[in-house]
Amino acid sequence: VMRAHELPEMVRADVAPAILTLLSVGVDIRSFDFVDVPPTAAVRDALELLLELRALDDACNVTPLGRALAAFPLPPMLARVVLEAAALEKRRKSDSSSKLIESVVAVCALLASENVVLWNARPDERVAADAARKRIASINGDHVTMLRLFNLF
């Protein structure tokens, strides 16, 4: 049940995945009957992102790359990262690069999910959680820390 003060998901969320999915199946988003119409600024930002990712051409038609991005169960930006890693791995064709795609997929999956494992802790568990984070934290940033955590499982 949604509380009266909560904004609908479509208003709060990044709409780029939804816009790309709709466009990739041939829906005209200008006339689509959204249950909750996303803010104009959110649609504009989504279209700009999709253009930057080359998921759309200048006429806002879905490109072959856009169709590939839409097929991933990831936000378009993360899907593009996975495709770029796969292309780099293919160009390198070496054993050392096989870890690249595995690492990129793991980090992208963690980025796309709710990040409760690393950062959220109940008040009574904060001290233990902080100590655990310090043991796996990397000076190279959160993405490497996430990869370390993933590899521990």
C-alpha positions as CSV (number, residue, x, y, z in Angstrom):
1,V,0.0,0.0,0.0
2,M,1.4,3.3,-1.0
3,R,1.3,6.0,1.6
4,A,-0.3,9.3,0.5
5,H,3.0,11.2,0.6
6,E,5.0,8.7,-1.5
7,L,5.6,9.5,-5.1
8,P,4.8,6.8,-7.7
9,E,7.8,4.7,-8.8
10,M,7.6,6.1,-12.4
11,V,8.1,9.6,-11.0
12,R,11.0,8.7,-8.7
13,A,12.9,6.2,-10.8
14,D,15.3,6.4,-13.8
15,V,13.0,6.0,-16.7
16,A,15.7,5.2,-19.3
17,P,15.2,1.4,-19.0
18,A,11.4,1.8,-19.5
19,I,11.8,4.2,-22.4
20,L,14.3,2.0,-24.2
21,T,12.1,-1.1,-23.7
22,L,9.0,0.7,-25.0
23,L,10.9,2.1,-28.0
24,S,12.6,-1.2,-28.8
25,V,9.2,-2.9,-29.1
26,G,7.8,-0.1,-31.4
27,V,5.8,1.9,-28.9
28,D,5.5,5.7,-29.5
29,I,6.2,7.1,-26.1
30,R,4.6,10.4,-27.0
31,S,1.2,8.8,-27.1
32,F,1.7,5.9,-24.7
33,D,-0.8,5.8,-21.9
34,F,1.4,5.6,-18.8
35,V,-0.4,4.8,-15.5
36,D,1.8,7.5,-13.9
37,V,3.2,9.9,-16.5
38,P,6.9,10.4,-15.9
39,P,8.0,14.0,-15.5
40,T,9.0,15.6,-18.8
41,A,12.5,16.3,-17.5
42,A,12.9,12.6,-16.6
43,V,11.9,11.6,-20.2
44,R,14.2,14.2,-21.7
45,D,17.1,13.0,-19.5
46,A,16.4,9.4,-20.4
47,L,16.4,10.2,-24.1
48,E,19.7,12.2,-23.8
49,L,21.3,9.3,-22.0
50,L,20.1,6.8,-24.6
51,L,21.5,9.1,-27.4
52,E,24.8,9.3,-25.6
53,L,24.9,5.6,-25.2
54,R,24.1,5.3,-29.0
55,A,21.0,3.2,-28.1
56,L,19.1,5.7,-30.2
57,D,20.0,7.6,-33.4
58,D,19.4,11.3,-33.9
59,A,15.8,10.7,-34.9
60,C,15.2,8.7,-31.6
61,N,15.0,5.3,-33.5
62,V,16.4,2.4,-31.7
63,T,19.8,1.3,-33.0
64,P,21.1,-2.3,-33.2
65,L,23.1,-1.4,-30.1
66,G,20.0,-0.1,-28.4
67,R,18.2,-3.4,-29.1
68,A,21.2,-5.3,-27.6
69,L,21.0,-3.0,-24.5
70,A,17.3,-3.5,-24.2
71,A,17.8,-7.3,-24.1
72,F,19.8,-7.1,-20.9
73,P,18.1,-7.2,-17.5
74,L,20.2,-4.1,-16.5
75,P,19.9,-0.4,-16.8
76,P,21.1,0.7,-20.3
77,M,24.3,2.3,-18.9
78,L,25.3,-0.9,-17.1
79,A,24.4,-3.0,-20.1
80,R,26.7,-0.9,-22.2
81,V,29.5,-1.5,-19.8
82,V,29.0,-5.2,-20.1
83,L,28.9,-5.1,-23.9
84,E,32.1,-2.9,-24.0
85,A,33.9,-5.4,-21.6
86,A,32.8,-8.3,-23.9
87,A,34.1,-6.4,-27.0
88,L,37.4,-5.7,-25.2
89,E,37.7,-9.3,-24.2
90,K,37.1,-10.4,-27.7
91,R,39.8,-8.0,-29.1
92,R,42.3,-9.2,-26.5
93,K,41.6,-12.9,-26.9
94,S,43.8,-13.8,-23.9
95,D,43.3,-15.8,-20.8
96,S,43.9,-12.7,-18.6
97,S,40.9,-10.9,-20.0
98,S,38.5,-13.7,-19.2
99,K,38.5,-12.4,-15.7
100,L,37.5,-8.9,-17.0
101,I,34.0,-9.9,-18.2
102,E,33.4,-12.0,-15.1
103,S,34.4,-9.0,-12.9
104,V,32.4,-6.5,-14.9
105,V,29.2,-8.7,-14.9
106,A,29.5,-9.2,-11.1
107,V,30.0,-5.5,-10.4
108,C,27.2,-4.4,-12.8
109,A,24.8,-7.0,-11.2
110,L,25.6,-5.6,-7.7
111,L,25.2,-2.0,-8.9
112,A,21.8,-2.9,-10.4
113,S,20.6,-4.5,-7.2
114,E,19.6,-2.9,-4.0
115,N,22.8,-2.3,-2.1
116,V,21.7,-3.6,1.3
117,V,24.6,-6.0,1.8
118,L,27.4,-3.4,1.9
119,W,26.1,-0.2,3.3
120,N,22.9,-0.8,5.3
121,A,23.1,-2.1,8.8
122,R,20.7,-2.1,11.7
123,P,21.7,0.3,14.5
124,D,22.7,-2.6,16.7
125,E,24.9,-4.1,14.0
126,R,26.7,-1.0,12.8
127,V,30.0,-1.6,14.7
128,A,30.3,-5.1,13.4
129,A,29.3,-4.0,9.9
130,D,31.9,-1.2,9.9
131,A,34.6,-3.6,11.0
132,A,33.6,-6.1,8.2
133,R,33.6,-3.3,5.6
134,K,37.1,-2.2,6.7
135,R,38.4,-5.8,6.1
136,I,37.2,-5.9,2.5
137,A,37.4,-2.2,1.6
138,S,39.7,-1.2,-1.2
139,I,41.5,2.1,-1.6
140,N,40.6,1.7,-5.3
141,G,37.0,2.5,-4.6
142,D,33.5,1.0,-4.1
143,H,33.5,-1.1,-7.3
144,V,36.6,-3.0,-6.3
145,T,35.2,-3.4,-2.8
146,M,32.0,-4.8,-4.3
147,L,34.0,-7.2,-6.4
148,R,35.9,-8.3,-3.3
149,L,32.6,-9.0,-1.5
150,F,31.2,-10.9,-4.5
151,N,34.4,-13.0,-4.7
152,L,34.1,-13.9,-1.1
153,F,30.9,-15.8,-1.9
